């Protein structure tokens, strides 16, 4: 049975005191549900400090460089993340692809390095506005998965979750409706079944990574193949995050 996951991506927000206070509040006051896992992807500079407060919240890193050490100014290594008790890494986020030109080939390197070091992966995928408007959205996302993720062994893949981000619905004034969301989540699960097996597909959590908030969470999470959310702006305040959590 696949897990429900609610993940917070704080991106480049909050200072240290704000991060510590919010992380502590999450640990203390988010509703306990046996079938629901919480993950916070925090700014790397705060990970060591937040690791002192981990209880029911798993700690994740937003980025890393796929090398043990070396002349990679400004980057952070997996081994530094492990020192901070990080258990999850975010790979393939649309902002990393867009602003930092992370290719499917480079993302495959990151996937391999994360699994070699036993980190759990949340892999992001999603199509552009052009691909959506040209009715190529399914092929676009399938290629992202095939080129960066589907080479993994079954055992390694079972340590991955997937977050679907409809890039065409971010900052464009357009929104993804329930039919579009379910179509993509169902397709992703069917591709996993084709590549691995039905049992693997039914064990893989697939999250929605579009604009999710307290007003639309119930309808989004009612989609049969949506297993949770990767939450951005609404995860920066306890009240808005818990409003989403109660619908899972």
Secondary structure as GFF3:
##gff-version 3
##sequence-region A 1 248
A	DSSP	beta_strand	4	9	.	.	.	ID=ss1
A	DSSP	alpha_helix	16	29	.	.	.	ID=ss2
A	DSSP	beta_strand	36	42	.	.	.	ID=ss3
A	DSSP	three_ten_helix	44	46	.	.	.	ID=ss4
A	DSSP	alpha_helix	47	50	.	.	.	ID=ss5
A	DSSP	three_ten_helix	51	53	.	.	.	ID=ss6
A	DSSP	beta_strand	57	61	.	.	.	ID=ss7
A	DSSP	alpha_helix	78	83	.	.	.	ID=ss8
A	DSSP	beta_strand	88	91	.	.	.	ID=ss9
A	DSSP	alpha_helix	94	99	.	.	.	ID=ss10
A	DSSP	alpha_helix	104	116	.	.	.	ID=ss11
A	DSSP	beta_strand	120	125	.	.	.	ID=ss12
A	DSSP	alpha_helix	129	133	.	.	.	ID=ss13
A	DSSP	alpha_helix	137	148	.	.	.	ID=ss14
A	DSSP	alpha_helix	154	157	.	.	.	ID=ss15
A	DSSP	beta_strand	160	164	.	.	.	ID=ss16
A	DSSP	three_ten_helix	167	169	.	.	.	ID=ss17
A	DSSP	alpha_helix	178	195	.	.	.	ID=ss18
A	DSSP	alpha_helix	198	203	.	.	.	ID=ss19
A	DSSP	beta_strand	206	208	.	.	.	ID=ss20
A	DSSP	alpha_helix	217	221	.	.	.	ID=ss21
A	DSSP	beta_strand	228	231	.	.	.	ID=ss22
A	DSSP	three_ten_helix	233	235	.	.	.	ID=ss23
A	DSSP	alpha_helix	238	245	.	.	.	ID=ss24
###
